[in-house]
Amino acid sequence: MHPIRDGEVAGSNNQEKHFMMQVSGDVQIIKEDNVTHSFCGLACVGWMYQKIKDSFFLILGTHTCAHFLQNALGMMIFAKPRFGIALMEEGDLSKNEPTLEEIIREIKADHNPSVIFLLSSCTPEVMKVDFKGLAHHLSTADVPVLFVPASGLVYNFTQAEDSVLHALVPFCPVAPAGQKSVVFLGSVNDATADDLRAEAEELGIHVAGFLPESRFDKMPAIGPDTVLAPIQPYLSRVAVKLERERGARVLHSLFPFGPDGSRVFWEDLAREFGITIDLRDREKASWEKIRSQTELLKGKKVFLTADTMMELPLARFLKSAGADVVECSSAYINKKFHARELEALAGVRVVEQPNFHRQLEDVKVIQPDLIVTSLMTANPFAGHGFVVKWSMEFMLMPIHSWSGVIPLANLFVSPLLRRSKLPAFDKEVWLEGVMPSAE
């Protein structure tokens, strides 16, 4: 076994099967039978190691894992990033457990981390490697090694952030009773975190911090008087864990995306602290800032395939902007955690674990004006003449709260504007596999 240092899913062909699941009121979820067309959980390394600046992420995996990370995160290799892969070779298959002590010593010598996250991948999980025992064996008092389940067999790629936060919970101090404060739940860049903190403090809300913080030794105190405000829609498991183990109260609101989501999020959060605010004028002004974008989106048929688990709030923003959301599908939907978003999507076709082959047939019939989809399916759709947007981009851009409204709107309209500047073409020609003439 040796490390690659410094930086180093397929659909079912089964016929569609689904059933209707009532959520609340007129909101229904159609649950289908497919696996997710998404990156595996190892992709979370790309943003988590940058957020927790004194960490190192070690993946126990195969050459396939290494190939994926080197391609997905290859642009980072010259920055000496704090992640790497302990490669499992053929000879390791006959061993009871992998030996990682030498690799851990190298990591400590090269990077001096405060914490090491040990991520699982598909092959060692199939081999029943005892990751919890392995992490416990490698941990020391000064540098804990924390197990993070991230196998693509189980988790959508954004859910692996949920697993990282799970591992951090024991290292969050217990907040004393009587000290009411908010902890924002979810990884965002430092500028966005500063904006959220400033907005809360301006409303008179005490901010205990973020989970995760930018340093391992600065994790926020969480207790029975803590309000957890999720700012990412894929963190339901850690929210439930903190609610059960610490008695924290989880804010159930819209996620702070777009003028509508930002208004409801901040009004609901303020209400948790006994503060009444009316942000309708601010929401109106925010919509006015993106009028040119919403004019372009109005009436456009938009189809969202499952990928990042951000689809529900993104679809809700599109609906509020006047777009015709013909389908919003997502890998997993938590009826309680996503309840407010689902209510706001009344009348929209919402699908959990969609059958991708059924979606392909529907797209041919519906002919949407825009498809928001994964990196793996974007090029085939584009090759058939459709306008596409990579769903991964919403993970990487600052689209939260009021300061994120313009970047969010621009992400949707940029492919439409780009297509409008291209020469006219006949989509039927593309469907036959012949490139249209540029003349």
BALUMTOR-17254 format. One line per field, with one value per residue (C-alpha): residue number from 0; residue in three letters; chain; y negated, z negated, x. Coordinates in Angstrom, 1 decimal. Example, Ala and Ser with C-alpha at 12.3 -4.5 7.8 and 13.67 -1.06 7.14 Angstrom:
residues 2
num	(0_1)
residuo	(Ala_Ser)
cadena	(A_A)
y	(4.5_1.1)
z	(-7.8_-7.1)
x	(12.3_13.7)
END
This chain:
residues 439
num	(0_1_2_3_4_5_6_7_8_9_10_11_12_13_14_15_16_17_18_19_20_21_22_23_24_25_26_27_28_29_30_31_32_33_34_35_36_37_38_39_40_41_42_43_44_45_46_47_48_49_50_51_52_53_54_55_56_57_58_59_60_61_62_63_64_65_66_67_68_69_70_71_72_73_74_75_76_77_78_79_80_81_82_83_84_85_86_87_88_89_90_91_92_93_94_95_96_97_98_99_100_101_102_103_104_105_106_107_108_109_110_111_112_113_114_115_116_117_118_119_120_121_122_123_124_125_126_127_128_129_130_131_132_133_134_135_136_137_138_139_140_141_142_143_144_145_146_147_148_149_150_151_152_153_154_155_156_157_158_159_160_161_162_163_164_165_166_167_168_169_170_171_172_173_174_175_176_177_178_179_180_181_182_183_184_185_186_187_188_189_190_191_192_193_194_195_196_197_198_199_200_201_202_203_204_205_206_207_208_209_210_211_212_213_214_215_216_217_218_219_220_221_222_223_224_225_226_227_228_229_230_231_232_233_234_235_236_237_238_239_240_241_242_243_244_245_246_247_248_249_250_251_252_253_254_255_256_257_258_259_260_261_262_263_264_265_266_267_268_269_270_271_272_273_274_275_276_277_278_279_280_281_282_283_284_285_286_287_288_289_290_291_292_293_294_295_296_297_298_299_300_301_302_303_304_305_306_307_308_309_310_311_312_313_314_315_316_317_318_319_320_321_322_323_324_325_326_327_328_329_330_331_332_333_334_335_336_337_338_339_340_341_342_343_344_345_346_347_348_349_350_351_352_353_354_355_356_357_358_359_360_361_362_363_364_365_366_367_368_369_370_371_372_373_374_375_376_377_378_379_380_381_382_383_384_385_386_387_388_389_390_391_392_393_394_395_396_397_398_399_400_401_402_403_404_405_406_407_408_409_410_411_412_413_414_415_416_417_418_419_420_421_422_423_424_425_426_427_428_429_430_431_432_433_434_435_436_437_438)
residuo	(Met_His_Pro_Ile_Arg_Asp_Gly_Glu_Val_Ala_Gly_Ser_Asn_Asn_Gln_Glu_Lys_His_Phe_Met_Met_Gln_Val_Ser_Gly_Asp_Val_Gln_Ile_Ile_Lys_Glu_Asp_Asn_Val_Thr_His_Ser_Phe_Cys_Gly_Leu_Ala_Cys_Val_Gly_Trp_Met_Tyr_Gln_Lys_Ile_Lys_Asp_Ser_Phe_Phe_Leu_Ile_Leu_Gly_Thr_His_Thr_Cys_Ala_His_Phe_Leu_Gln_Asn_Ala_Leu_Gly_Met_Met_Ile_Phe_Ala_Lys_Pro_Arg_Phe_Gly_Ile_Ala_Leu_Met_Glu_Glu_Gly_Asp_Leu_Ser_Lys_Asn_Glu_Pro_Thr_Leu_Glu_Glu_Ile_Ile_Arg_Glu_Ile_Lys_Ala_Asp_His_Asn_Pro_Ser_Val_Ile_Phe_Leu_Leu_Ser_Ser_Cys_Thr_Pro_Glu_Val_Met_Lys_Val_Asp_Phe_Lys_Gly_Leu_Ala_His_His_Leu_Ser_Thr_Ala_Asp_Val_Pro_Val_Leu_Phe_Val_Pro_Ala_Ser_Gly_Leu_Val_Tyr_Asn_Phe_Thr_Gln_Ala_Glu_Asp_Ser_Val_Leu_His_Ala_Leu_Val_Pro_Phe_Cys_Pro_Val_Ala_Pro_Ala_Gly_Gln_Lys_Ser_Val_Val_Phe_Leu_Gly_Ser_Val_Asn_Asp_Ala_Thr_Ala_Asp_Asp_Leu_Arg_Ala_Glu_Ala_Glu_Glu_Leu_Gly_Ile_His_Val_Ala_Gly_Phe_Leu_Pro_Glu_Ser_Arg_Phe_Asp_Lys_Met_Pro_Ala_Ile_Gly_Pro_Asp_Thr_Val_Leu_Ala_Pro_Ile_Gln_Pro_Tyr_Leu_Ser_Arg_Val_Ala_Val_Lys_Leu_Glu_Arg_Glu_Arg_Gly_Ala_Arg_Val_Leu_His_Ser_Leu_Phe_Pro_Phe_Gly_Pro_Asp_Gly_Ser_Arg_Val_Phe_Trp_Glu_Asp_Leu_Ala_Arg_Glu_Phe_Gly_Ile_Thr_Ile_Asp_Leu_Arg_Asp_Arg_Glu_Lys_Ala_Ser_Trp_Glu_Lys_Ile_Arg_Ser_Gln_Thr_Glu_Leu_Leu_Lys_Gly_Lys_Lys_Val_Phe_Leu_Thr_Ala_Asp_Thr_Met_Met_Glu_Leu_Pro_Leu_Ala_Arg_Phe_Leu_Lys_Ser_Ala_Gly_Ala_Asp_Val_Val_Glu_Cys_Ser_Ser_Ala_Tyr_Ile_Asn_Lys_Lys_Phe_His_Ala_Arg_Glu_Leu_Glu_Ala_Leu_Ala_Gly_Val_Arg_Val_Val_Glu_Gln_Pro_Asn_Phe_His_Arg_Gln_Leu_Glu_Asp_Val_Lys_Val_Ile_Gln_Pro_Asp_Leu_Ile_Val_Thr_Ser_Leu_Met_Thr_Ala_Asn_Pro_Phe_Ala_Gly_His_Gly_Phe_Val_Val_Lys_Trp_Ser_Met_Glu_Phe_Met_Leu_Met_Pro_Ile_His_Ser_Trp_Ser_Gly_Val_Ile_Pro_Leu_Ala_Asn_Leu_Phe_Val_Ser_Pro_Leu_Leu_Arg_Arg_Ser_Lys_Leu_Pro_Ala_Phe_Asp_Lys_Glu_Val_Trp_Leu_Glu_Gly_Val_Met_Pro_Ser_Ala_Glu)
cadena	(A_A_A_A_A_A_A_A_A_A_A_A_A_A_A_A_A_A_A_A_A_A_A_A_A_A_A_A_A_A_A_A_A_A_A_A_A_A_A_A_A_A_A_A_A_A_A_A_A_A_A_A_A_A_A_A_A_A_A_A_A_A_A_A_A_A_A_A_A_A_A_A_A_A_A_A_A_A_A_A_A_A_A_A_A_A_A_A_A_A_A_A_A_A_A_A_A_A_A_A_A_A_A_A_A_A_A_A_A_A_A_A_A_A_A_A_A_A_A_A_A_A_A_A_A_A_A_A_A_A_A_A_A_A_A_A_A_A_A_A_A_A_A_A_A_A_A_A_A_A_A_A_A_A_A_A_A_A_A_A_A_A_A_A_A_A_A_A_A_A_A_A_A_A_A_A_A_A_A_A_A_A_A_A_A_A_A_A_A_A_A_A_A_A_A_A_A_A_A_A_A_A_A_A_A_A_A_A_A_A_A_A_A_A_A_A_A_A_A_A_A_A_A_A_A_A_A_A_A_A_A_A_A_A_A_A_A_A_A_A_A_A_A_A_A_A_A_A_A_A_A_A_A_A_A_A_A_A_A_A_A_A_A_A_A_A_A_A_A_A_A_A_A_A_A_A_A_A_A_A_A_A_A_A_A_A_A_A_A_A_A_A_A_A_A_A_A_A_A_A_A_A_A_A_A_A_A_A_A_A_A_A_A_A_A_A_A_A_A_A_A_A_A_A_A_A_A_A_A_A_A_A_A_A_A_A_A_A_A_A_A_A_A_A_A_A_A_A_A_A_A_A_A_A_A_A_A_A_A_A_A_A_A_A_A_A_A_A_A_A_A_A_A_A_A_A_A_A_A_A_A_A_A_A_A_A_A_A_A_A_A_A_A_A_A_A_A_A_A_A_A_A_A_A_A_A_A_A_A_A_A_A_A_A_A_A_A_A_A_A_A_A_A_A_A_A_A_A_A_A_A_A_A_A_A_A_A_A_A)
y	(0.0_-3.4_-6.9_-9.3_-12.5_-16.0_-15.9_-13.1_-5.8_-4.0_-3.9_-1.0_0.4_1.6_0.5_-2.5_-1.7_-4.4_-5.1_-8.3_-9.4_-12.1_-14.7_-17.5_-19.2_-18.9_-18.2_-14.8_-13.0_-10.5_-7.9_-5.9_-3.1_-4.4_-4.9_-8.4_-9.8_-11.7_-11.7_-9.6_-11.1_-11.5_-14.7_-16.5_-16.6_-19.3_-21.9_-20.5_-20.5_-24.1_-25.0_-23.3_-24.8_-22.7_-19.3_-16.5_-14.2_-10.6_-8.3_-4.6_-3.5_-2.0_-3.4_-4.2_-6.6_-8.1_-8.6_-10.3_-12.7_-13.5_-14.4_-16.2_-18.0_-18.0_-21.7_-21.8_-19.6_-22.5_-24.1_-21.2_-20.4_-18.6_-15.4_-12.1_-8.5_-5.4_-3.0_0.5_2.9_6.4_7.8_5.9_7.9_10.9_8.8_8.6_4.9_2.2_0.7_-3.1_-4.0_-5.0_-7.1_-8.9_-9.7_-11.2_-13.3_-14.7_-15.5_-17.2_-19.0_-19.2_-18.8_-19.2_-16.5_-13.8_-12.5_-8.9_-8.5_-5.1_-4.2_-1.4_1.4_1.4_1.1_4.2_5.9_5.0_3.0_1.9_-1.8_-2.8_-0.5_-1.6_-5.3_-4.7_-2.8_-5.6_-8.4_-10.2_-12.7_-15.6_-14.5_-12.6_-10.5_-10.6_-8.1_-9.5_-7.1_-8.4_-5.4_-6.0_-2.8_-4.6_-8.3_-11.1_-13.2_-16.2_-13.9_-13.1_-16.7_-15.5_-12.6_-15.0_-17.1_-14.0_-13.2_-16.7_-16.7_-15.2_-18.0_-20.8_-22.0_-21.8_-25.3_-26.3_-26.6_-30.0_-31.2_-31.4_-31.6_-30.4_-28.0_-28.0_-24.5_-24.0_-24.7_-28.0_-30.2_-32.7_-35.7_-34.2_-33.2_-36.8_-38.0_-35.6_-36.5_-40.2_-39.9_-37.9_-40.3_-43.3_-41.7_-41.3_-37.5_-36.1_-33.9_-31.1_-30.1_-27.7_-24.0_-23.5_-26.4_-27.1_-25.5_-22.2_-23.8_-26.5_-24.3_-26.1_-25.3_-23.6_-23.0_-23.0_-26.8_-26.6_-27.2_-25.3_-27.2_-24.8_-26.8_-23.7_-21.3_-18.0_-18.0_-16.4_-13.6_-15.9_-18.2_-15.2_-14.1_-17.5_-17.8_-14.4_-14.5_-18.2_-19.2_-21.9_-23.3_-23.0_-25.9_-24.6_-27.2_-27.9_-27.7_-31.1_-31.0_-33.8_-36.8_-34.7_-32.1_-34.8_-36.8_-33.7_-32.3_-35.5_-36.2_-32.7_-32.8_-36.2_-34.7_-32.0_-34.8_-36.7_-39.3_-40.3_-41.7_-42.3_-42.0_-42.2_-45.5_-44.1_-41.0_-43.3_-45.4_-42.2_-40.9_-44.3_-43.8_-40.7_-41.9_-41.4_-37.8_-36.9_-38.4_-35.9_-33.0_-33.7_-31.0_-28.9_-25.2_-24.0_-20.4_-19.5_-16.0_-14.6_-15.4_-17.8_-17.6_-21.3_-20.8_-21.6_-25.2_-25.9_-24.8_-26.9_-30.0_-29.3_-28.9_-32.2_-33.8_-32.8_-29.8_-26.7_-23.9_-20.8_-18.4_-18.7_-15.5_-14.8_-11.9_-11.9_-13.9_-14.2_-15.0_-17.0_-18.6_-19.7_-20.4_-24.1_-23.8_-21.0_-23.2_-26.0_-23.6_-22.8_-22.0_-21.0_-17.4_-16.3_-13.0_-11.2_-8.8_-9.3_-6.7_-8.4_-6.4_-7.6_-11.1_-10.8_-9.9_-12.7_-15.3_-14.2_-15.0_-18.1_-19.7_-21.9_-25.3_-24.5_-21.3_-21.5_-18.3_-16.6_-16.8_-13.2_-13.8_-17.5_-16.8_-14.1_-16.5_-19.4_-17.0_-16.6_-20.3_-21.1_-24.1_-22.7_-24.0_-22.0_-21.5_-21.3_-25.0_-25.8_-24.0_-26.3_-29.7_-32.2_-32.0_-32.3_-35.0_-38.6_-38.9_-35.7_-36.7_-38.1_-35.2_-32.7_-34.3_-34.6_-30.9_-30.1_-32.7_-32.4_-29.3_-30.8_-34.0_-31.9_-29.9_-33.1_-34.3_-31.1_-30.8_-29.3_-25.5_-22.8_-20.6_-17.7_-17.8_-17.5_-14.5_-12.8_-13.2_-15.9_-19.1_-22.2_-24.5_-27.7_-29.6)
z	(0.0_0.9_1.0_3.9_2.3_2.6_4.4_5.7_11.4_13.6_14.1_14.0_17.2_15.4_16.5_14.6_11.2_8.9_6.3_4.9_1.4_-0.2_-2.0_-3.0_-1.5_2.3_2.3_3.5_4.1_6.9_5.8_8.5_8.6_9.8_8.3_8.3_11.3_9.1_8.0_5.1_1.6_2.1_4.1_0.8_0.2_2.8_0.7_-2.9_-3.1_-2.0_-4.6_-7.6_-7.1_-9.7_-8.4_-6.2_-4.3_-3.7_-1.4_-1.6_1.9_5.3_8.5_9.6_6.6_7.4_11.1_10.1_7.6_9.9_12.7_10.6_8.3_10.5_10.8_7.1_7.2_7.4_4.2_2.0_1.0_-2.3_-0.9_0.5_1.2_-0.5_2.5_2.0_4.1_5.1_2.3_-0.3_0.5_-1.5_-4.6_-7.6_-7.9_-6.0_-7.8_-7.6_-10.4_-8.1_-5.9_-9.0_-10.1_-6.7_-6.8_-10.2_-9.2_-5.9_-6.9_-10.7_-10.8_-13.8_-12.6_-10.0_-8.4_-7.2_-4.3_-3.2_0.5_2.2_2.4_-1.3_-2.4_-0.3_-2.0_-5.4_-6.5_-10.1_-9.5_-13.0_-14.6_-12.2_-12.9_-16.7_-16.4_-14.4_-16.7_-19.2_-21.9_-19.8_-16.4_-16.3_-13.2_-12.5_-10.3_-7.5_-5.5_-2.0_0.2_3.5_2.8_0.1_0.3_2.8_3.0_1.0_-1.8_-2.6_-4.0_-6.4_-7.4_-8.0_-10.3_-12.0_-12.9_-14.3_-16.7_-19.7_-19.3_-19.6_-23.2_-25.1_-25.3_-28.7_-29.3_-29.1_-26.4_-23.3_-20.0_-16.4_-14.8_-11.0_-9.6_-6.4_-4.7_-2.9_-2.0_-4.5_-2.7_-2.7_-6.3_-7.2_-5.4_-7.2_-10.6_-10.0_-8.9_-12.0_-14.3_-12.7_-13.5_-17.2_-17.0_-18.8_-16.5_-18.2_-15.0_-12.0_-11.7_-10.3_-11.3_-9.5_-12.2_-14.1_-17.5_-16.9_-16.5_-18.0_-21.3_-20.9_-23.6_-24.4_-23.8_-20.4_-17.2_-14.3_-11.0_-8.1_-5.1_-2.9_-2.1_-2.3_-6.1_-7.6_-9.5_-11.5_-12.2_-13.7_-15.6_-17.3_-18.0_-19.8_-21.5_-22.4_-22.6_-19.9_-18.0_-14.2_-12.2_-9.6_-7.0_-3.4_-2.6_-2.0_1.8_3.8_2.6_1.5_-0.4_-2.0_-3.3_-4.8_-6.2_-8.1_-9.3_-10.6_-12.3_-13.9_-15.2_-17.0_-19.1_-19.7_-17.1_-14.6_-11.3_-7.9_-5.0_-2.2_-0.9_-1.0_1.0_3.5_4.0_4.4_7.1_8.8_8.9_11.0_13.2_16.4_15.4_14.3_17.5_19.4_17.1_17.2_19.0_19.7_19.2_16.8_16.0_13.0_12.8_9.5_8.5_5.7_3.5_3.9_6.5_4.2_3.2_6.7_8.3_5.7_6.7_10.4_9.8_7.9_10.7_13.2_14.8_15.6_13.6_15.5_13.2_10.0_9.1_6.3_5.0_1.5_-0.1_-3.8_-4.4_-7.6_-6.7_-3.3_-4.3_-3.6_-0.3_0.7_-0.3_1.9_4.8_4.8_8.4_9.5_10.4_7.6_8.0_5.6_6.9_10.5_13.2_15.6_18.6_18.0_17.7_21.1_22.7_21.0_22.0_25.7_25.4_23.1_25.0_22.0_22.5_19.8_18.2_14.8_14.6_13.6_15.3_16.4_18.3_19.4_22.5_23.9_23.4_25.0_27.9_28.6_28.8_25.3_23.2_20.1_16.8_14.7_11.3_9.7_10.3_7.7_5.1_5.9_6.2_3.4_3.8_0.2_-1.2_0.1_1.4_3.4_5.3_8.4_8.7_8.3_11.0_13.4_13.1_14.6_17.3_18.5_20.6_22.1_23.0_24.5_26.7_27.9_29.3_31.3_34.9_35.4_35.7_36.3_33.2_35.4_37.2_33.9_32.9_36.1_35.0_37.6_36.5_37.8_40.1_38.6_41.7)
x	(0.0_1.3_0.0_-0.5_0.7_-0.6_-3.8_-4.2_-22.4_-24.4_-28.2_-30.6_-32.1_-35.1_-38.5_-39.7_-41.3_-42.6_-45.2_-46.8_-45.9_-48.1_-46.1_-48.5_-51.4_-51.2_-47.5_-46.5_-43.2_-42.9_-40.4_-38.7_-36.2_-32.8_-29.4_-28.1_-26.2_-23.7_-20.1_-19.3_-18.8_-15.1_-15.8_-16.6_-12.8_-12.6_-14.3_-14.0_-10.2_-10.2_-12.8_-11.1_-7.7_-5.8_-7.2_-6.0_-8.3_-7.0_-8.9_-8.4_-9.2_-8.2_-6.6_-10.2_-10.6_-7.2_-8.1_-11.4_-9.8_-6.8_-9.2_-11.9_-9.4_-6.3_-6.1_-5.2_-2.2_0.3_-1.1_0.1_-3.5_-4.2_-5.7_-4.3_-5.1_-3.7_-3.9_-5.1_-3.0_-3.9_-1.7_-3.7_-6.8_-5.5_-4.7_-7.0_-6.7_-4.7_-1.7_-1.6_0.8_3.6_1.3_-0.1_3.5_4.2_1.0_1.9_5.5_4.5_1.3_1.1_-2.7_-4.8_-7.2_-7.1_-10.3_-10.2_-12.6_-14.0_-14.5_-16.4_-13.9_-12.7_-16.3_-17.2_-14.2_-15.7_-12.7_-13.3_-12.9_-14.0_-11.5_-8.8_-9.4_-9.4_-6.1_-4.5_-5.8_-3.6_-4.4_-2.9_-4.1_-7.4_-8.2_-12.0_-13.8_-16.0_-18.2_-18.1_-18.7_-20.5_-22.4_-24.4_-24.0_-24.7_-21.5_-22.8_-24.0_-20.4_-20.2_-22.9_-20.6_-17.7_-19.9_-21.1_-17.5_-17.0_-20.0_-18.1_-15.5_-18.1_-18.2_-21.5_-23.0_-24.2_-27.9_-29.4_-27.1_-29.3_-27.4_-27.4_-25.1_-25.1_-25.0_-23.0_-19.7_-19.5_-16.5_-15.2_-16.7_-20.2_-19.8_-18.9_-22.0_-24.3_-22.7_-23.0_-26.6_-27.6_-25.8_-27.5_-30.8_-29.7_-29.0_-26.0_-23.9_-22.1_-20.4_-20.5_-20.3_-17.8_-15.5_-12.3_-10.2_-10.7_-10.1_-12.7_-15.8_-18.9_-20.5_-23.9_-26.5_-30.2_-30.4_-28.7_-30.7_-29.3_-29.8_-29.1_-27.8_-27.2_-30.1_-28.1_-27.3_-30.4_-28.5_-26.2_-29.1_-31.1_-28.0_-27.5_-31.2_-31.3_-27.9_-27.6_-31.2_-30.6_-33.5_-33.4_-34.8_-37.2_-37.5_-36.7_-33.0_-31.4_-31.3_-32.9_-34.9_-37.8_-35.7_-33.6_-36.6_-38.3_-35.0_-34.1_-37.7_-38.0_-34.6_-35.4_-38.7_-36.8_-35.1_-38.4_-37.6_-40.3_-39.1_-40.7_-38.4_-40.9_-39.5_-36.0_-37.2_-38.9_-35.7_-33.7_-36.0_-35.7_-31.9_-32.3_-35.2_-33.3_-32.5_-36.0_-37.4_-35.3_-36.4_-40.1_-42.0_-38.9_-39.3_-36.6_-35.8_-33.6_-32.1_-30.8_-27.3_-26.3_-29.4_-29.7_-32.5_-35.5_-34.5_-33.1_-36.4_-38.3_-36.3_-36.9_-40.6_-40.7_-38.8_-41.5_-39.9_-42.0_-40.3_-41.4_-39.6_-37.4_-35.7_-33.3_-31.3_-32.9_-35.7_-36.3_-39.9_-39.3_-36.0_-37.3_-40.9_-41.0_-39.3_-41.7_-44.7_-43.3_-43.1_-46.8_-47.8_-44.3_-43.5_-41.0_-39.2_-36.9_-34.3_-35.5_-35.2_-32.8_-34.0_-37.6_-36.2_-34.5_-37.8_-39.6_-37.0_-37.5_-41.2_-41.1_-38.2_-37.1_-35.5_-32.9_-31.7_-29.8_-27.8_-24.6_-21.3_-21.7_-25.0_-24.5_-22.5_-24.9_-27.8_-25.8_-24.9_-28.6_-29.1_-30.4_-29.2_-27.6_-26.2_-23.8_-25.4_-22.0_-21.5_-24.1_-21.9_-18.9_-20.4_-21.5_-25.3_-26.4_-28.6_-28.9_-25.4_-25.8_-28.9_-27.2_-24.7_-27.6_-29.7_-26.7_-25.9_-29.3_-29.3_-25.7_-26.3_-29.4_-27.5_-24.7_-27.0_-28.8_-25.4_-24.8_-25.9_-29.4_-29.4_-31.9_-32.2_-33.4_-30.0_-28.2_-30.4_-29.3_-25.6_-24.7_-23.2_-25.0_-23.3_-21.8_-22.9)
END
